[in-house]
Amino acid sequence: MSFPAYLVTGPRVGLSHYRPADGPEFTARARESRDLHAPWLFPPTTPEEYEPYAARLAGGEGRAGFLVRERATGALAGFVNINNIVLGAFRCGALGYGAFAHAAGRGLLGEALDLVLAHAFAPPEDGGLGLHRLEANIQPGNAASLALVRGRGFRLEGFSPDFLHVAGAWRDHERWAVTADMCATPRPAGPATGSFA
């Protein structure tokens, strides 16, 4: 399989848009990662599930999806999606993300999230989304996800009982958020290269 051109790169990862051609690798990685993801996250594990999922994120209004690839090998390491994007006076989106099992615990998703934050908060004239705020709603027991947002400077804003229907039940979530002004200081991960244009 040929690898797509990266939209932007960091020292170890590159981001690309979702493509139909990525379905076999994405779903294989998702199946390999079931134990890591459950009970928090359920990405598509079959081609039939992947196709509409990727189509929504590849060009859907109100969404922006990014596949995370290891630059050294081109292998998919995970994904970062911005859902429920609302512009106008709100200029906010909700994050969804996951690392695949072979890449977990190596800091790759943190590097990718830094790239996505920079893109989300950059003004449209610079190729960004022009957002002011990003939110992450996380189940309290999901220690890895909580550590990821803490490491990116998100602040805890509250607790929502029975917030999202996950794995057959309404689950409590902590509400974390970051704003553009909170991300104004460059992170020490290294410079990004490329463009989202």
C-alpha positions in Angstrom: 0.0 0.0 0.0 1.3 3.5 -0.8 1.4 5.9 2.1 -0.3 9.3 1.8 1.5 12.6 1.8 1.6 13.9 5.4 -0.4 17.1 6.1 2.0 17.9 8.9 4.8 16.1 10.7 6.4 16.1 14.1 9.7 14.4 15.0 8.2 10.9 15.1 4.7 11.1 13.6 2.9 12.4 10.6 -0.8 13.2 10.2 -2.9 12.3 7.1 -6.6 12.4 6.3 -8.7 9.2 6.4 -8.8 7.4 3.0 -10.7 4.3 1.9 -7.3 2.6 1.2 -6.5 2.8 4.9 -9.4 0.6 5.9 -7.7 -2.8 6.0 -4.8 -1.5 8.2 -7.0 0.6 10.4 -9.5 -2.2 11.2 -6.7 -4.8 11.7 -5.0 -2.4 14.2 -8.4 -1.7 15.9 -9.0 -5.5 16.3 -5.5 -5.9 17.7 -6.2 -3.1 20.2 -9.6 -4.3 21.6 -8.2 -5.1 25.0 -6.5 -1.7 25.2 -9.6 0.3 24.0 -12.3 -1.5 25.9 -14.4 -0.3 27.8 -13.5 3.2 26.7 -13.4 3.3 22.9 -14.8 1.3 20.1 -13.3 2.2 16.7 -14.5 0.3 13.6 -13.1 -3.2 13.3 -14.6 -4.2 10.0 -14.5 -2.7 6.5 -18.3 -2.2 6.6 -17.9 -0.1 9.8 -14.8 1.7 8.6 -16.2 3.0 5.3 -19.0 5.3 6.7 -16.8 6.3 9.7 -13.9 7.4 7.5 -16.3 9.2 5.0 -17.8 11.3 7.8 -14.3 12.3 9.0 -12.7 12.8 5.6 -15.0 15.5 4.4 -17.9 15.9 6.8 -19.0 19.3 7.9 -18.5 19.8 11.6 -15.7 17.2 11.8 -12.0 16.9 11.1 -10.3 13.5 11.3 -6.6 12.6 11.3 -4.8 9.3 11.1 -1.5 9.2 13.0 1.4 7.4 11.3 4.9 6.6 12.5 7.2 8.4 10.2 9.9 5.7 10.5 7.7 2.9 9.1 4.5 4.5 7.8 2.5 2.3 10.2 -0.8 3.6 11.6 -0.2 4.5 15.3 -3.7 5.9 16.1 -6.1 8.6 15.3 -7.3 12.0 16.5 -10.7 13.4 15.5 -12.4 16.7 16.2 -16.1 16.2 16.3 -19.1 18.5 16.8 -17.3 21.6 15.5 -19.4 24.7 16.1 -18.1 28.0 14.7 -19.6 31.5 15.2 -19.2 32.9 18.7 -18.5 29.4 20.1 -15.6 28.1 17.9 -15.3 24.8 19.7 -14.9 21.1 19.0 -14.9 17.8 20.9 -11.9 15.5 20.7 -11.9 11.8 20.2 -8.7 9.9 19.9 -7.0 6.5 20.4 -3.6 4.9 20.1 -3.3 1.4 18.6 -1.8 -1.2 20.9 1.6 -1.5 19.2 2.1 2.3 19.6 0.6 2.8 23.1 2.8 4.2 25.8 5.4 5.6 23.5 4.3 9.3 23.4 3.3 9.1 19.8 -0.4 10.1 20.4 0.8 13.0 22.6 2.9 14.3 19.7 0.0 13.9 17.3 -2.4 15.7 19.6 0.1 18.6 19.8 0.0 18.8 16.0 -3.8 18.7 15.9 -4.1 21.4 18.6 -1.8 23.7 16.6 -3.9 23.1 13.5 -7.2 23.5 15.3 -6.2 26.9 16.9 -4.4 28.3 13.8 -6.5 30.9 11.9 -8.1 29.9 8.7 -5.9 32.2 6.6 -3.0 30.0 7.9 -4.8 26.8 6.9 -6.1 26.1 10.4 -9.6 25.7 11.8 -9.7 28.9 13.7 -11.1 27.3 16.8 -11.0 28.9 20.3 -11.6 25.8 22.4 -11.4 22.0 22.4 -13.0 19.7 24.8 -12.3 16.1 25.9 -14.9 14.1 27.8 -13.3 11.2 29.6 -14.5 8.5 31.8 -12.9 8.8 35.3 -11.3 5.4 35.2 -9.5 6.0 31.8 -6.1 6.8 33.3 -4.2 6.9 30.0 -6.6 9.4 28.4 -6.6 11.6 31.5 -2.8 11.6 31.5 -2.7 12.6 27.8 -4.9 15.7 28.3 -3.2 16.7 31.5 0.1 16.5 29.6 -1.3 18.9 26.9 -2.3 21.5 29.5 -6.1 20.8 29.5 -8.0 22.0 32.6 -10.6 20.0 34.4 -13.9 21.9 34.2 -16.4 19.5 35.8 -18.1 16.2 36.1 -21.1 15.0 34.1 -23.1 12.1 35.4 -24.6 9.8 32.8 -23.0 11.9 30.0 -22.5 9.5 27.1 -23.9 6.2 26.1 -20.9 3.9 25.9 -20.8 0.0 25.8 -24.5 -0.3 26.5 -24.8 2.1 29.4 -24.9 5.8 30.3 -21.4 6.6 31.6 -20.1 9.4 33.8 -17.4 11.7 32.3 -15.0 14.3 33.4 -15.0 17.4 31.2 -11.6 18.7 30.2 -10.9 21.6 27.9 -8.1 23.7 26.5 -8.3 27.1 24.7 -6.1 28.7 22.1 -4.5 31.1 24.6 -3.6 28.2 26.8 -1.6 26.7 23.9 0.2 29.8 22.9 3.5 28.6 24.3 5.3 26.2 22.0 5.7 22.6 23.3 9.2 21.1 23.7 8.4 18.1 21.4 10.1 19.7 18.4 9.0 21.7 15.4 6.2 20.6 13.1 6.7 20.7 9.4 4.3 20.6 6.5 1.0 22.3 6.0 -2.7 21.6 6.4 -3.6 23.6 3.4 
